[in-house]
Amino acid sequence: MSLRNKRIVETVASGVAELIGEADRPESFTLLLDGAPQSHVDLRDPTHLEFEYIRRMAAAIDLIAPPGQPLRVLHLGGGALTLPRYVAATRPGSPQRVVEIDGPLVEMVRRELPLPAKASIRVRVADARAAVEGIREAGYDLVVLDVFAGSRTPAHLASAEFVQQVARVLAPAGWLVANVADGPPLKFARGQVATIRAALPEACLVADAAVLRGRRFGNLVVLAGRIPPPIAELTRRAAGDWFPGRVETDLYRFTGGVAPVTDSDAVASPVPPAGLFSNRK
């Protein structure tokens, strides 16, 4: 199958989904939801990752266990299944479960962008929080949290009660890799870091320096667990990226001592600024 110059548009549960084939990379495509880039996948090379925050999440996944070692992975948020494909390619034999609430989107991705035949990836259509609450304790080595309703993370996935459930399903040495989107003054991100650390205290942030300093809107990747994260290796990977990033370890200073967010006061992530995606693929 070649998606070169191909464009597919369908209405799904979360809005209008577009699959756009890349002119310069055969069998490579971008998924947009209501005009916002949501995922990028290269079917020939699942290790080719276009979005910088996805590369930072992938770097964390690379470093939490020896190369090639299979991991039990739970992905909350599916999109075009970019990271499940990446894990299948870099850690063959990894049993992976994906929870995605948008059933028509799942059907579209499965039909147009089929998963590798040997990949052990199961996709369940469900709400992420409801799914996690029904999962057995310590069943996963890694949870990847990258859930957006439109361009915002829902409030019920931004509370301490939810993160406690995520921590419950992680093995004692397991990790959470979370994508947090925010901009100046980083109020949402500070609350999310405090909330995650209340359940998984050993953590760090990886992001563009301007985003970390609260100068522009962007993605912050949180790596959190119960044992110290691989800071030195993450720092090297972030610095050597196409778009260099920075690792922040002083999270008490970053959060400013804010309290974890609970169900009673949780809010959705901020709306991205108008025009943010106009120049992106």
C-alpha positions as CSV (number, residue, x, y, z in Angstrom):
1,M,0.0,0.0,0.0
2,S,1.3,3.5,-0.8
3,L,-0.2,6.6,0.7
4,R,2.0,9.0,-1.3
5,N,-0.2,12.0,-2.1
6,K,-3.3,10.1,-0.7
7,R,-5.9,11.9,1.4
8,I,-8.7,10.2,3.2
9,V,-11.3,12.2,5.2
10,E,-13.9,10.6,7.5
11,T,-16.1,11.8,10.3
12,V,-15.3,9.9,13.5
13,A,-16.6,10.2,17.1
14,S,-14.1,12.9,18.0
15,G,-14.5,15.0,14.9
16,V,-13.2,15.0,11.3
17,A,-10.2,12.7,10.8
18,E,-7.8,13.1,7.9
19,L,-5.1,10.7,6.8
20,I,-2.7,12.5,4.5
21,G,0.1,10.7,2.7
22,E,3.5,12.3,2.7
23,A,4.9,13.3,-0.6
24,D,8.5,12.7,0.4
25,R,8.2,9.4,2.2
26,P,6.2,6.5,0.6
27,E,3.8,4.8,3.0
28,S,4.1,7.5,5.5
29,F,1.2,9.6,6.7
30,T,-0.1,12.2,9.1
31,L,-3.4,11.8,11.0
32,L,-5.2,15.1,11.8
33,L,-8.3,15.5,13.9
34,D,-10.2,18.7,13.2
35,G,-7.1,20.1,11.5
36,A,-4.7,19.4,14.4
37,P,-1.8,17.0,13.8
38,Q,-2.5,14.0,16.0
39,S,-0.1,11.2,14.9
40,H,2.5,10.4,12.2
41,V,3.3,6.9,11.1
42,D,5.8,5.5,8.6
43,L,4.6,2.0,7.7
44,R,7.9,1.0,6.2
45,D,9.9,2.2,9.2
46,P,7.9,2.4,12.5
47,T,11.1,3.8,14.2
48,H,10.9,7.0,12.1
49,L,9.1,9.5,14.4
50,E,8.2,12.9,13.1
51,F,6.8,14.6,16.2
52,E,9.5,15.7,18.7
53,Y,7.4,14.9,21.8
54,I,6.9,11.4,20.5
55,R,10.7,11.0,20.0
56,R,11.1,12.1,23.7
57,M,8.5,9.5,24.8
58,A,10.2,6.9,22.7
59,A,13.6,7.8,24.2
60,A,12.2,7.2,27.6
61,I,10.8,3.8,26.5
62,D,14.2,2.9,25.1
63,L,16.0,3.6,28.4
64,I,13.7,2.1,31.0
65,A,14.8,-1.5,30.2
66,P,17.7,-3.2,28.3
67,P,17.4,-2.9,24.5
68,G,15.1,-5.4,22.9
69,Q,13.7,-6.6,26.2
70,P,9.9,-7.2,25.9
71,L,7.7,-5.0,28.0
72,R,4.1,-5.3,29.1
73,V,2.7,-2.0,27.8
74,L,-0.7,-0.2,28.3
75,H,-1.3,2.7,26.0
76,L,-4.0,5.1,27.1
77,G,-4.9,6.9,23.9
78,G,-4.4,5.3,20.5
79,G,-4.6,7.7,17.6
80,A,-2.8,6.1,14.7
81,L,-0.9,3.7,17.1
82,T,2.5,5.3,16.5
83,L,4.1,4.2,19.8
84,P,2.6,0.7,19.8
85,R,4.2,0.2,16.3
86,Y,7.5,1.6,17.6
87,V,7.5,-0.8,20.6
88,A,6.6,-3.7,18.4
89,A,9.6,-2.9,16.2
90,T,12.1,-2.2,18.9
91,R,11.0,-4.7,21.6
92,P,9.6,-7.7,19.6
93,G,7.3,-9.9,21.6
94,S,6.0,-7.1,23.8
95,P,2.3,-7.7,24.7
96,Q,0.6,-4.4,24.3
97,R,-2.9,-3.2,25.0
98,V,-4.3,0.1,23.6
99,V,-7.3,1.9,25.0
100,E,-8.9,4.4,22.6
101,I,-12.4,5.8,23.1
102,D,-13.1,6.7,19.5
103,G,-14.3,3.5,17.8
104,P,-14.7,4.8,14.3
105,L,-11.2,6.2,14.4
106,V,-9.9,2.8,15.5
107,E,-11.7,1.2,12.5
108,M,-10.3,3.8,10.1
109,V,-6.7,3.3,11.3
110,R,-7.0,-0.5,11.3
111,R,-8.4,-0.4,7.7
112,E,-6.1,2.1,6.2
113,L,-2.9,1.5,8.2
114,P,-2.9,-2.1,9.2
115,L,-0.7,-3.2,12.1
116,P,2.3,-5.5,11.5
117,A,1.1,-9.2,11.4
118,K,3.4,-10.4,14.2
119,A,2.8,-7.4,16.5
120,S,1.0,-8.4,19.8
121,I,-1.2,-5.4,19.9
122,R,-4.8,-5.5,21.2
123,V,-7.0,-2.4,20.8
124,R,-10.0,-1.9,23.1
125,V,-12.6,0.9,22.5
126,A,-13.3,2.3,25.9
127,D,-12.7,5.3,28.2
128,A,-9.2,5.3,29.6
129,R,-10.1,5.7,33.2
130,A,-12.9,3.1,33.2
131,A,-10.5,0.7,31.5
132,V,-7.7,1.3,34.0
133,E,-10.0,0.8,37.0
134,G,-10.9,-2.7,35.7
135,I,-7.2,-3.8,35.2
136,R,-5.5,-6.1,37.7
137,E,-2.8,-4.8,40.0
138,A,0.8,-4.7,38.8
139,G,0.0,-6.0,35.4
140,Y,2.1,-3.6,33.3
141,D,5.8,-2.6,33.1
142,L,4.9,0.6,31.2
143,V,1.8,2.9,30.9
144,V,1.9,5.5,28.1
145,L,-0.6,8.3,28.8
146,D,-1.4,10.4,25.7
147,V,-5.1,11.0,25.7
148,F,-6.8,14.0,24.0
149,A,-10.4,14.9,23.4
150,G,-9.9,17.2,20.4
151,S,-6.8,19.2,21.5
152,R,-7.3,18.9,25.3
153,T,-6.7,16.2,27.9
154,P,-10.0,15.5,29.7
155,A,-10.3,16.6,33.3
156,H,-11.1,13.1,34.6
157,L,-7.7,11.9,33.4
158,A,-5.9,14.8,35.2
159,S,-6.6,13.9,38.8
160,A,-4.8,12.2,41.7
161,E,-7.5,9.5,41.9
162,F,-6.8,8.6,38.3
163,V,-3.0,8.6,38.6
164,Q,-3.4,6.4,41.7
165,Q,-5.2,3.8,39.5
166,V,-2.4,4.1,36.9
167,A,0.2,3.5,39.7
168,R,-1.8,0.5,40.9
169,V,-1.6,-1.3,37.6
170,L,2.1,-0.7,37.3
171,A,4.7,-3.3,38.4
172,P,6.8,-2.1,41.4
173,A,9.6,-1.2,38.9
174,G,7.2,0.1,36.3
175,W,7.0,3.4,34.6
176,L,4.5,6.0,33.5
177,V,5.3,8.1,30.4
178,A,2.8,10.9,30.0
179,N,2.3,13.7,27.5
180,V,1.3,17.0,29.1
181,A,0.4,19.9,26.8
182,D,0.5,23.4,28.3
183,G,1.7,27.0,27.8
184,P,2.4,30.1,29.9
185,P,2.2,30.2,32.9
186,L,2.3,26.4,33.0
187,K,-0.4,26.2,35.7
188,F,-1.8,22.9,34.3
189,A,1.6,21.3,33.8
190,R,2.7,22.2,37.4
191,G,-0.5,20.7,38.8
192,Q,0.0,17.5,36.7
193,V,3.6,17.0,37.8
194,A,2.6,17.4,41.4
195,T,-0.3,15.0,40.9
196,I,1.8,12.3,39.2
197,R,4.6,12.6,41.8
198,A,2.2,12.0,44.6
199,A,1.8,8.5,43.4
200,L,5.1,7.9,41.5
201,P,7.6,10.1,43.2
202,E,10.7,9.4,41.1
203,A,10.2,11.6,38.1
204,C,11.6,14.0,35.5
205,L,10.4,16.2,32.7
206,V,11.7,16.4,29.1
207,A,10.7,19.3,26.9
208,D,11.9,22.2,24.8
209,A,13.7,24.8,27.0
210,A,11.3,27.5,26.0
211,V,8.3,25.4,27.0
212,L,9.9,24.5,30.3
213,R,10.5,28.2,31.0
214,G,6.9,29.0,30.3
215,R,7.6,31.0,27.1
216,R,5.5,29.1,24.6
217,F,2.9,26.4,24.4
218,G,4.1,22.9,23.8
219,N,4.4,19.3,25.0
220,L,6.1,18.2,28.2
221,V,7.0,14.5,28.6
222,V,6.8,13.2,32.2
223,L,8.7,10.0,33.1
224,A,7.7,8.8,36.5
225,G,8.1,5.6,38.6
226,R,9.2,4.4,42.0
227,I,12.9,4.1,41.2
228,P,15.2,6.9,39.9
229,P,14.9,7.5,36.2
230,P,17.8,7.3,33.7
231,I,18.6,11.0,33.9
232,A,22.1,11.0,32.2
233,E,21.0,8.9,29.2
234,L,17.7,10.9,28.8
235,T,19.8,14.2,28.9
236,R,22.1,12.9,26.2
237,R,19.2,11.8,24.0
238,A,17.3,15.0,24.5
239,A,20.3,17.2,23.7
240,G,21.0,15.2,20.5
241,D,17.5,15.4,19.0
242,W,16.7,17.2,15.8
243,F,15.1,19.8,18.0
244,P,17.2,19.7,21.2
245,G,15.3,19.4,24.5
246,R,16.1,19.7,28.2
247,V,15.6,17.4,31.1
248,E,14.3,19.0,34.3
249,T,14.9,17.1,37.6
250,D,14.1,19.8,40.2
251,L,10.4,19.2,40.1
252,Y,9.7,20.7,43.5
253,R,11.0,24.0,42.1
254,F,9.1,23.4,38.8
255,T,5.8,22.8,40.6
256,G,6.3,25.7,43.1
257,G,4.9,23.5,45.8
258,V,1.4,23.2,44.4
259,A,-0.8,20.5,45.7
260,P,-1.9,17.5,43.7
261,V,-5.1,17.9,41.7
262,T,-8.1,15.9,42.8
263,D,-11.4,14.9,41.1
264,S,-13.1,17.8,42.8
265,D,-10.9,20.5,41.2
266,A,-9.4,18.8,38.1
267,V,-9.8,20.7,34.8
268,A,-9.0,19.8,31.2
269,S,-5.7,20.9,29.7
270,P,-5.7,24.4,28.1
271,V,-6.8,25.1,24.6
272,P,-3.8,25.5,22.3
273,P,-3.3,29.0,20.9
274,A,-4.9,29.8,17.6
275,G,-2.6,29.1,14.6
276,L,-0.3,26.8,16.6
277,F,-0.7,24.0,14.1
278,S,-0.8,26.0,10.9
279,N,2.8,25.4,10.0
280,R,3.0,21.8,11.1
281,K,2.8,18.7,8.9
